[in-house]
Amino acid sequence: MTQSLNATAAAQAEERLRTLLVRSLNGDEPAYRAFLEHLSAHLRAFLRRRLSHLQDDVEDIVQEILLAVHTGRHTYRRDEPLTAWVHAIARYKLADFLRARSRREALQDPLDDELELFAASDVESANAKRDLDKLLKHLPDRQRLPIVHVKLMGLSIAESARHTGLSQAAIKVGIHRGLKALALRIAQVPA
């Protein structure tokens, strides 16, 4: 009985969200705001149940998923179930988050074998860092700092916002625009 109630509630939520998204794709802004509010509530509940050990990060993950939904909403096919589309986006964003988190945690691992410290030189890495620093100098602070904090240092969006004084939305926009500008600049460099 509980399973049939859950299935009915899920089907109703799917239809409500799908209707709101389709209306928003047709230009209905209030429907889009309602879609994002309802979707964020569902995502938050879903992630809190599954990531009980990462409760502090749930909101960051929800925002990353919502941003991806927003930027990719034009790819939604109206005849397809919304749940499958959102689930695919959420799965990739969660995987990205967990990968970044494991990198941050790996950076905090102690150096167990001191002899390995001088076993090899990393000149290529130093050259790559120098080249990256040169590229980043061309970006304004509102793009450079979020990229350095989130993508290079592994800070969360919220942590970067606290460090820079920018809003979380501004951090996300800065990363997106900064990476886009870097890609254009790299494409212009002769091989």
N, C-alpha and C positions, 0 to 999 in steps of 0.2 A: 504494500500500500504506500509506504514512504517513497519507494522508488518511482511509482507512478505519479505521485505528487511532485517529486523533484523533476521528473521528465516534463510534466505539464508546466511547471514554473519555468524551466529552462526554455521550453518552446515559446512560451509567452514572452519571455525576456528577449529571445532571439528575434521574434516578430516585431516587438516594440522598437528595439534598437535598429533593426533593418529598415523599418518604416521611417524612423527619424533620419537615418543616414541617407536614404533615397530622397527624402524631402529636402535634405540639406544639399545634396548634389544638384538638385533642381533650383537652388538659390535661396532656400528658406533658412536664414541665419538663426532664428530662435530654435528651430529644429536641430541645428548643428550643435548649439550650446547644450540643449537637452541631451543630445546623443553623447557628447563628451562627458557630461555629468553622470549619466547613467552608466556609461561604459567604464569610467574611472571607478565608480563604486563597485562594479562587478570585478574589475581587475584587482582592486585593492583587497577585496574579500578573498578572491582566489589566491593571490600571492601571500596574504597573511596566513592562510591555512597551510600552504605548502612550504613557506620559508620562515617557520617559527623562530629559527636561530638567526634570522637576518631582518628582524622587525624594523630596525632603524633605516634599512635600505629600501624598504618596500615602496615608499613614496617616490624615491629617485627612479626606481624601475618603472613604476606606473607612469611617471612623466615621460620617460624615454619611449615607452610603448605608445602613449598618446601622441607624442611628437611624430613618431613613425607612421601612425595611423593617419595623422593630419597630412603629412607630406605625401603619403601614398594613397590617399583616399580616391584619387582619380583611377587607380588600378582596380578598385573593387568592381566586380561584375555583378550587376543587380540580380541576375538569375541564380547566383551561387549563394550558399549559406554564409551568413556573416560570421558565424562562430568559427568556421574553418579559416577564413581570411584573417580574423583577429588573432586566432590561436597561432597561426604561422608567424605573424609579426611578433607576438609576445614570446614565442619560443626562441626566435633569433635574438631578440633584445635581452632576454634572460641569459642566454648563452654568452652574449657579449659581456654582460655585467659580471657573470661568474668568472669568465676568463680574465677580465681586468682585475677582479678581486684576488684571484689566485696569483696574479703577477705582483700585486701590492704585498700580499702575504709572503711571497717568495723573497721580496726585497728585504723583509724583516728577519729572514732566517740568519742565524749566526754563522760565521765562517768557522767551520769545524777543523779544516786542515790548513794551517798557516802556510805550509810549503807550497800549496797550490796557488797562493797569491802571486808569486813571481814565476810560476811555471811557464807562462806565455804572455807575450805583449799583445796589446790590442790596439795597434796603430790604426787599423781600418775603422774601428769603432770611434776612435778619437777624430779621424778625418770626417766620418759621417756626422758626428756631433758638431764639428766646426761648420760643415756645410749646412746643417739644419739650423744652427744659430744664425748664420748669414741670411738664410731664407726668412726666418722668423723676424729678423730685424726690420723687414720691409712691411710687416703688419702693424696696424695700430694696436695699442694696448688692449682695447676691448675684444680683439680677436686673438692676439698673441698670448695674453695671460691665461685665458681659458684653455687654450690648446696645451700650453706648458703644464698647467695644473692638472687637467683631467687626462689628457692623452699621454703626456710624458711622465708626470709624477704619480699618476694613478689616483688622484684625489676624486672624491665624488663631486657631483654637480653642486650639492649643498655646501661642501667644504670649500670649493672654489669660489662660490658666491660670498661666503664669509670672508675669505682672504682678500678678495678684490673689491668688495662693496657693491658688486653688480647683483642684479636679481638672478634667480635661477634660469628664468627664461632668457635673459641677456647672455648668460653663460652658454646656453645651448645654441642660441643664434650666433654668438661669437665663434664657437667651435665650427659650426656648419659653414659660415661665411669665410672664416680663416682657412679651413681646409680646402675650400673651393678656390680661394685666392692662391694658396700654395700650389695646388695642382696646376692652375693656369701658369704660374711662374715657372714651375718645373718643366711643363710642356714647351715653354719658350726657350729653355736652355738648350743650346746645340749639343748634340751627343759627342 
